């Protein structure tokens, strides 16, 4: 990609990453542009990042109003047993930096009430917080594809139940828990497939090796990323969609599944508790509990 270009009339600049430490990407080349920028307002769509920390410092120096929209990143590193001690120490250190960055914000935008509480735990005054949820364009779901199209493409039999996971593969997302739960239900039923639609991340290899290790690879399909009509076909042919996260704020897959008329099983935590509509459309399970997740998936008819 070019270092800068106009996209839909907007100048987009890309900065080289000089150093990566525990998920923290240092882009010092941003500093010159930020110091030279003449802006009436800066809207930072990030948190726990070098970009936000540098921007908040420049906003303080230049007295530029700042809006911060973390998009789920504020509390994402509070999950136990995700990091080594050394990495956890670095994130604890960054908690103090994040407090400073958020303090500079004139307004912060939360996706859910759960995320709003995360902001307040970092010292953000309640009057600075606005809750603005993500939205989907329902017109995209007006003309859903015909059923069985996805099954035909991937040679899935009509009588087989399809369990669908669609999203990023990361330990926080709990895909390993879903694989464990699927292995348990495979002992009780043969006519079931687990479909994992993912953008191929570093954690994908771990999950694929786990599937092979427990010998369920014939019944687990990693499709890679699916977009537009291909993604809708997966939703249409799924019997249930699962969001097994260890941490979550506002997964768009939840509403996409609803828009396709599919039941959802999700972890009982964070923003998911705010987003679940009712027990007729969704079931909540304790996070990281493969046994309970397996029993719940078996209960969906």
Order of alpha helices (4+ residues) and beta strands (2+ residues): beta-beta-beta-beta-alpha-beta-alpha-beta-alpha-beta-alpha-beta-alpha-beta-alpha-beta-alpha-beta-alpha-beta-alpha-beta-alpha-beta-alpha
